[in-house]
Amino acid sequence: MTIHPRRSEAGLASFARDVRAGEWWTFKIVPILAIFYLTVLREGGAISARWPTLLLLLGGLAAGAAFVSLINDLCDITDDGVAGKPNRMAGRGRFVPILGIALCIAAGTAIGFQWRNDAVALTTFTAAWFAFLLYSAPPFRLKIRGGAGLLADAAGSSLFPCLLAAQLAGASDHLWLLCVGIWALAFGIRGIVWHQLSDEDADRRANVRTFVVRRGRACAVKLVHVATVPAEAIALVGLAILGDTLAVAIAALAYAAMIALHCEYFWQTPTLVVPGDRPLFIGQLFYDLLLPCSLLVAAAIRHSSDALLLATHLVVFAPASIAFCGNVSRMGQCHRARAQPPR
């Protein structure tokens, strides 16, 4: 049998679109990997020495995220049709999403089998999948049950995966795991509130009773500003102190500078959760690029073998680094244009 590379590539590209990989490959997975990197740095040893575990974690996260995307689209077909929102599964029958879901479950089961002797890791890994199943699928469908939906989404997308990453990296300190859990839950809630605020108009048209629709925009924004952001910040500081590394502080300083430059040259408005015109979501660049790269540089200084891991990370998650370099280049062009004397 002859395998056609172009046809295989087209199939992979189609599958990546179906599972909305562009929406989660960097934004959801990299912050979780940053927890893994930071935990290994704290526990000692080279991150590269744990590459089999890291690959299993990455594969498990990708399979879970693809499963979530397919389940969400499949369960949202009717509501999206009423709201006038595009849905990748609409008009394609049930075979394609069900096959995709089956493949994701098979991949997740194969990866989970590798942790069969680690009850804590296996339970945490499985809990993330069930959290999203409860969020999207009837009869539970916690998405339409207000605060329970926020907790289910945050638990599936951030809390359980980050705890899994810390556990696989060798964390045994309860205080460390507590800080990881608080940070992950707070960050996850901020992310789902952002998503629900973005979808508020469509959800109201379809009568999808999300937390934002039930409680109102003002209540959702207040929840983030008063509760989750302070918890996220305090837990992150705790991780930096307990991790005993300057990498987090260096990444934070670099990020503060980038915020100022984005506001100066791109006229963006920093926001913690409210979508708007030219929004700059606080934390995105920090978690997606600056923090993990800073941690990997610190690791490479301690263990030269980790330098290859840094290069690999930049290649595997190239969109974030490419976008960063493009923005820096445009900032330079703007600065030079301003510096030129008027004619």
Steps between C-alpha positions, in 0.01 A plus 500: 500500500634841402477780752460844348674763717286786372180311568621408850596861570159618379333247729702617799424864420128420472506317834685791663227736376226267622646490851577875496867437577589863429283606793671285763836368380691794646249680722389197703799265491803725549399639843461139619845411367636806683377343826686181406821695424478703821434192712797310355721804562390500862540126544844497335641314201481570130162546334633323191564189712123475539420521129297173491271635773483839329398338170228297673372815671496691172322217320245466777430873502459509120268198497291652778479840333397344168235294683367816663476687170309218332265447795429873523421535129288187496294606805472863384372441145139591577583802719756631250244470221249710696767755589634519145847386605716282273546141615752269335284195551178649358383325186763225523288231660595312815768272357785751482475635858431157649800353319715791618379459857570126486855565375559753779372258763720224358805726513414616852448142615836393357675786677311445825604133489861615538404641841313189614741460793461864606149527637525872577619597150248274329214634711600862436533435126160330482333770710586766240313306230196443720491867602457603137251223433291636787542853364377428147297182478137452601340417733759670721600789268642715778567768240141618550507474880680821590790478743520121473589548134785737583644249747464206261669680212781638717554159660519322166709753311737615772468361855530125439753529212726729706481272802582208271801689362627573851447140611680357197788742560550350844320746728417361843486821705136570591560876515642493147202303371265738680659802327485321165134415556398851605686660210360254247141527620509881509661524157252247360200692635634823351534325165146358490350832616684671211355239263146538634522879483608471136205269425245688711288636214487165322422314821212738577354448151513122550388524867816320614502574873872538563628674814529830312147472362356400839684747723583779257819648363565724801486208745735290285754782469482567874563132574819512296624835630422436867564127538677313223765753395626561856504123559686444172759768582559388859535135398744594223713696747488197729622275219783742422610509865466127560666427167805699610576624149537848353359378169141589593598853610707555186211385282264732692728801450535424129124468477441833672726662241310329217167624635631857497632458145174347374306792643747752357533366147185293438251708706371188672299514822613265781211300642468228761186346355278741303522460121501819297663688215872419476507317837827389659408202718720531808715192544469347154849578370647433845353151531523408130862597436700707748453282810568159341797634303644670809467173692667303222788750482547459876493123453755519216735702721489221758503211253633557148284216367193715563612747233373258237167486681474879479558487125248217464239691699539806276454282189205296629320815614628716218189721453559674834869568436435607140227741610729639770786559253259659254367737766852597609591568137193721452580687820847570365353629175261727689782633716719575199210669322439723803869583530521630144478879482195635319564607141 
